[in-house]
Amino acid sequence: MSRIYIIIIIVTFGYFLNSCDSINKNEESISIGFSQIIKNDLWRSSMDHAMKVEASLHPGVQLTIYNADRNVKKQIEDIEKMIEQNMDVIIIAPYESDSIIPVIEKANRKGIPVIIVDRKVNTLNYTAFVGADNVEVGKIAGKQIASLSQGRATVIEIRSESVTSPGTERSLGFKQIIDQYPDIHLISIDADDFNSRDSKYVKILDSLPNIDYVFAFNDLIAYNAWKISKKKNPNNKIKFIGVDGLNGPNGGLQYVKEGVLTSTILYPTGGAEAIKLALRINNKEIVPKNNKLNTTLIDTLNAEIMSSQFDKISLQQSDIENQQNFIKDQLERYSSQRNLLKISITLSILLFLFAVHSIYSRIIISRKKKELEKTNEKVISQRNEIEKFAEDLKQSNEIRLNFFTGLSHEFKTPLTLIMSYTESLIEADAIKGTKLIDEVKLIHKNSYRLLRLMNQLLDFRKMEEQKFVLRASNTKIFDFTNEVMTNFKSEATRRNIEFQLSCKNKNLELFIDRSLMDKVYFNLLSNAFKFTPDNGKINISIVESQDNTVKISFKDSGIGIPENELSKVFNPFFRASNNNKNSSGIGLHLSQEFVHLHHGKIELKSKHGSEFVITLLKGNSHLESSEIIKTEENQELSSNLIIDNLDVESDFHQVNSISESEKLSVLIIEDNNDLVTFLSSKLSNEYVVYTSDGSDAIEKATEIVPDMIICDINLVDKDGFEISTALKKDLRSSHIPIVILTAQSTKESVLKGLQIGVDQYITKPFSLSILKQSISSLLFNREKLRYYYTNNIYRIEPESGFGNQEQSFITKMNDIIKLNVENPKFSVEDLADKMNVSRVQLYRKVKAIIGINISDHINNVKLEKAAELLKTNEMNISEVAYSLGFSSPNYFSTAFKNKFGVSPKKFQSSI
């Protein structure tokens, strides 16, 4: 039975292959080979294109183009190849007249028709010649010059290649006409490198100042000759005539339209005519031996018409090509569908046969199949249970991680209160020198430890989600290591642990992310101190290797790690069997990931203690450009190191009480009542404090227009980003500095805050001294900006490009005041109405930006206008005063003297 099926399959596929083969039989009825001699030439490329277009109009034509690129030997080899392939017709564009005669005669002997295009050969053993009459081309040029010059001119004839038939014939026809005019002085030269000092053309330009015409044997030579002449004398009036007359960029027709050439002589390529002639020859038609192509003169009179006609022809050719491609695609699609149909029929037959065989086999082995199905069902059921259990486990793990991540964020706000209050207690004089100070420092220390553990959990989560981006900078590794060691030296002293650093090259520099590497150092040193007994040793050594690497070793004399567990120590949540201390189990895993981000590695050796070795590459060639930052951007170490003894002096001191009228205002937008109470109590001595839980933050900010806003992100109604965006876009509040105070410390959150225009981004838990300094610095910068406005207020122009809403506000306000400066009834209420703000908001906005009230500002604008009027001497002082709305000349004089230091009378007389 199996043999029968095999025979049927072989027969079926044999039929299918035979069918496909019949489909793919060569349908071309004529093969044409073309030997081109010059490459990268516009005229020759046009010839090739014309042949391809004409060939595409005849589905039975297969055109093959060879290009010898001025190599006669290669052209002979190409023609030999076409003869061996037994082409139906061979078309040749010869380079020389004699060298290819043997292969032309060889093709003739084999009965292959040969068509010569453009240049002639010294034999008659070819079938036909296609090309323009070059003698006529020369005559047209000569007649054009004789006509334009009225038989009196100095003419330079620049030949291209005199050894070829077109060059010889053009020169012959040209001279036949020129010789008829004795007053035309003709100088004939061959084309050379016009940029060379030895160029004949350049020497002629230098020696003969009165050249009238240049006739070049192609448009490219004519164009280069024109450039050289214009370079030497931009004002010369030499007229240039070329040959080819191609359409399009860098074509002679375009040069005539642009006025570069006086005229050009159309020299058709003959590509399409050669293909048509080949088809006639292949159809056994009688064709003329010489097939001359028509030529004509193109000048400014007919250039536009000729260009338009050529464009239409090109467009038609493009349409024809598109239609040909469409037809070709349709034929290929039809052929593909026909093959697909045959494959489908064949497969259907095979499927039918296999179905019959399957039914037969099913009857024979049905019992075994049922047993296998039962077994398979059990396996599938077990697999589904395992997959479901794995998915549930994954989701459970995800939920736990999300819970602890969210919980860590929530811990940061109460932790902020604990750390800030302990800082305040440490700085209080009442408990200094008492036993209570040590207990408060212990609370502060463990708060930092709790913060470190929460940050580790957040780092672990970020590492899982691949959100860490390396920010490496050039760092002296010895100094960096020393800075980190400082935080552990008090612990080493207290426990009498020998804590040393060795490094031969203290100026050794590495590209590291200081923040991430700080966490690596901390984890390794924390473990070392945790498991090293009192009176032990902890050594750090930095050693340069010969392989362009640096090894940083952390070695301790602790309990070590069992040898069979060394490969597991970097796994998340791993705890060694001899570890009886509390541990999260993620510190070493994070350290390994951070080192890998640096394209380095970390290894562990455990013998008489533990030794962790970090290997980093020197230089920065191993880093992407996006992973490298400027050194100053990454100078600060993480502020979350556990400090064993908090013997730090206060960063700020209690500020003396300021009177309410002198205090600046701060709006705190926070929904945590404890934090609001804490911040209010700490800031109320220096600022007038307003609060909002976020539900009315925008309304309150635009109503009171505070000097500073402190805003959380996670709020009850709108988040801090929405509130900040709204306030920065609102003209009434756009000038107010905003400090974001939040537990969200991701790079994305920081970037989002800065992009919407917040002025400072501080993460919880924060240092109160840093917050106070940030507020003070922002207000100081705002004061500098106010000083700028105050000193430049009357010179701000709309096009000054200062680039913020305050500048637009001041400009608009000044324009309105200037328009109404002579209106005595114009008031502050009128100005506020035109500015679309309330009177109170206008007062606070102007006061915040320029430091004076709006009434004084309006008077200042009027006084500036008064000074301008007084300079003109067209009005007396009383007229100026009344025209600007002042109640009396005396009041005007007093106000003027207060502003400018002189009376209006003295001011006017001093001009």
Helices and strands as residue ranges (DSSP letters): H 2-23, E 30-36, H 42-56, E 61-67, H 72-84, E 89-92, H 101-109, E 114-117, E 128-132, H 134-149, E 153-159, H 165-178, E 184-190, H 200-207, E 213-216, H 219-232, E 239-244, H 252-258, E 263-266, H 271-282, E 290-293, E 297-299, H 303-427, H 435-464, E 473-476, H 477-486, H 489-494, E 498-503, E 509-512, H 514-531, E 537-544, E 549-556, G 563-568, H 587-597, E 601-606, E 610-617, G 625-627, G 631-634, G 660-662, E 664-669, H 673-683, E 687-692, H 697-704, E 708-711, H 720-729, E 738-742, H 747-755, E 760-763, H 768-792, G 798-800, H 805-819, H 828-834, H 839-850, H 854-872, H 877-883, H 889-900, H 904-909
